[in-house]
Amino acid sequence: MTGTTNTENITDTEAGAPTQNGQEAHGAQSLPFVAYPVGFTTHYTYQRKAPTNALAIVSLVAAILGLVLVPVVGSIVAVITGHMSLDELTASREEGRGQALAGTVIGYLGLLFAVPAVISFFLFLPVIASHLPGM
């Protein structure tokens, strides 16, 4: 069969194309050689992210639970763990300052709304009890 070209019989060096997993990369062109300066490295370094403080996460979760499920207890836990976390974060390289601050602020807001609610409940308890049948 003369006159036909069979590209499968051409080797990589003849075609000038790089190989991938032992197969020819048809249509690919080889890149020109690039000379780097002495001491230049082409690898990338990955800096590890600092861990998040566990008390900061606890503070934020407790603050959200204090608003939704357990009003007074969750808010108190959020305020205490938030302050503990902020103290730890000043001495360590951990992250989570925003979470600790948010947990502390939301905890204080939860206490701000929960304490008057509890006081008003106990003030109006005699009024509620007087309206019950049999009293």
Secondary structure as UniProt FT lines:
FT   TURN            2..3
FT   HELIX           7..9
FT   HELIX           12..15
FT   STRAND          19..20
FT   TURN            21..22
FT   STRAND          23..24
FT   TURN            26..27
FT   TURN            38..39
FT   HELIX           54..68
FT   HELIX           71..91
FT   HELIX           97..123
FT   HELIX           125..130
FT   TURN            133..134
//
